[in-house]
Amino acid sequence: MVLSKMNKNNKVKKLSDYIMTFAFMYSSIICFIEAGEKWQDNRILAVIILICGFFSFIAVFRSQIASILIKLKKRNKNE
């Protein structure tokens, strides 16, 4: 009973991770497009939007970044 409940929770977690990844990717694309449109008229706003788009794009790789950081911390702890 408990094992099937954990499997169901893992499936929901994976689905929510996919949805969040899609949302971050979509928002970064929108930010990059908006920054490109505003580049000629208002560069300061365009740079701010570009920075937001960059952070949103980085968030797509949040699990990979977290696993790299965990490996680095383990390696530093062992040394």
Secondary structure as UniProt FT lines:
FT   HELIX           2..38
FT   TURN            39..41
FT   HELIX           43..60
FT   HELIX           62..78
//
